[in-house]
Amino acid sequence: MAYFLGVDTGGTYTDAVIVDEAADRVIGTAKSLTTRGDLALGIGRAVDAALSGAGVAAREVRLVSLSTTLATNALVEGQGGRVALIFIGFDDGDLDRGGLTGALRGDPVVRLAGGHGHAGQETAPLDLQALETAVAGLADEVMGFAVASRFATRNPGHEVAARTLIRRVTGRPVTCSHELSAQLNGPKRALTAVLNARLIGMIDRLVAACERHLIRIGIDAPLMVVRGDGALISAAMVRERPIETILSGPAASIVGARWLTGESDALVSDIGGTTTDVALLRGGLPEIDPQGARVGPYRTMVEAVAMRTTGLGGDSEVHLRTEGLQGGLRLGPRRLVPVSLLAVDHAAMVHEALDRWLSADAVAEADGRFVIPMGGQAGGLSAREAAVLARITGPMPLELALTSRLEVAALERLVARGLVMLSGVTPSDASHVLGRLAAWDGHAAEKAVRLLARRRTGRGDRFAPDAATLAQAIVDQLTAQTVECLLEAAFGEDPAFADEVPEHLARHRLTQAGLDRHRGIVEVSVQLGVPVIGLGASAPSYYGAVGARLGARMILPEHAGVANAIGAVVGQVAQRATGLVTSPGEGRFTAHLPDGMAVFANRDAALAALEAALVQEASARARAAGAEDLSITVTRDIREAQVEGRAMFIEATLSATASGRPRVAHG
């Protein structure tokens, strides 16, 4: 018998499932809280419970596959380690393109002369001496380096040389932009490389944690990871390219939704602790985003499912709007540790602080908030940031970590670096107050929500008379924002609205009137034309109201709470290699091969040489990614222009894709 183990590590929970390959069914599931300090603990608890529930011995597991939302969550929340960008052959204006400056968040940039032209020719030599001096001074301040060179997809020589030097001098991980995308647009490639470098430490810790537990309990099977397009990749490969795991969890959820429901056309909405991810299942397959994965404010060059990811989940930060007379609510995009969850392990500290705050006549700005140290690489901190971090020796009320308002900005930067997490009121706390959830400390949740309700609107009134009223308002706001997410995705995928902005349409007054089923001189109705598959542990709690608001058939399948873990073990491995043939002059055709350029006098010879090289490259990558019994497909996009009645070659793009089922261990 062959049993597959699927694991999904999310911001709040880690899920595990056991799938019987022969029977094609789930025979065991389990959940455990994700343990940020040591991911192996949460993974281990979930895996052990799933094996026990299924009655399967560890030695019987033949394949392990992992999906995660940790990378997605980090980008949505603006978190990740400090990195340095080596920017070769670009000018200062390039830093402002494609969101690169925002993604860097003040991290160091080393600009060097060098790079290549569009045909792959060197435009200026690379100054390796200047590079060595610069990176030696940065080695202790950053956790990794991103390297981007002008036209590196036409000639990666300078990126490769820079990588070799940086590894020799610093020993730090290095990400080259040409390894992540074969497309042009240097600033966007640089952005993708920066985000990849920022995520390396996080994903490496996740993979290492999973491997440690598998070894400890005696599972000797290949470990795979879900990529953002739903395909599988080996754990060794994902350590170098963690950016490919953005949208890993959502991609796995789509695969799992199809497997669980058999639906071929539906919107799949997966609510987690940090994000809500929405995608369209059409003809049984997810759409692939041709522009690259978009996560939060970033548009990357990573191939992934066409997914709308919004910072909205069960653990989203609750913001009270104090502008205007009435006030209001907004959730996200940042994830907080729910107060009810923090109180599970730190009850005395949490309840003492909440009781003290509730006994006061007025609510101070920091009341109801706690801080939690997370550990990690702390190089490059300012003196003020280091001082604040040194004070946070364990979970504590926020007021104890700050000595003045001047330190608030320093604390926010520590949160952005992932060195500290905040705890406060979330929809999960509201659900405890309303009796919809009973997993954590409901008494702490009631006190925290009651404290928040005492805050004042612009008119001077309390936001709510009691905890239950505010809790219901928080849950209603979660419903409203989820409806917005689904409408944005629906308008974005409907060809009739291709020239419109989905976000504007979702919030348009006519759309809202249609949802209200307005009946007057004008009658307006709006509803979804496809069902919604609701996934996530909290979907049954929230999505009934969402379906009613949208007039949609809501499908909540069995095992909806572990769909990501299921999707992790029912996918395939796929690797693609892409290359170009250009024509720099009459009778000259340049094939941009994976290992360099080759010039041919004949177009077909150049195309044949490139195709053979790409097939070999894709096959090698697929085998390295853990595939066997490969299937190869090749596509050609040849661009020509008609000049005086005859075709003139401009450029050709070739892609070779190698795919197959992952290798499994043999009993």
Beta strands, then each sheet from edge to edge (+ up, - down):
strand 1: 3-9
strand 2: 13-20
strand 3: 25-33
strand 4: 61-68
strand 5: 83-88
strand 6: 109-112
strand 7: 144-149
strand 8: 174-176
strand 9: 223-226
strand 10: 232-234
strand 11: 266-271
strand 12: 276-282
strand 13: 285-286
strand 14: 294-295
strand 15: 298-299
strand 16: 307-310
strand 17: 316-321
strand 18: 328-335
strand 19: 337-338
strand 20: 370-373
strand 21: 396-397
strand 22: 420-424
strand 23: 532-535
strand 24: 554-555
strand 25: 573-585
strand 26: 588-593
strand 27: 596-600
strand 28: 631-643
strand 29: 646-660
sheet 1: 3+ 2- 1+ 4+ 9+ 10-
sheet 2: 6+ 5+ 7+ 8+
sheet 3: 13+ 12- 11+ 23+ 24+
sheet 4: 13+ 12- 16+
sheet 5: 14+ 15-
sheet 6: 17+ 18-
sheet 7: 19+ 22+ 20- 21+
sheet 8: 27+ 26- 25+ 29- 28+
end
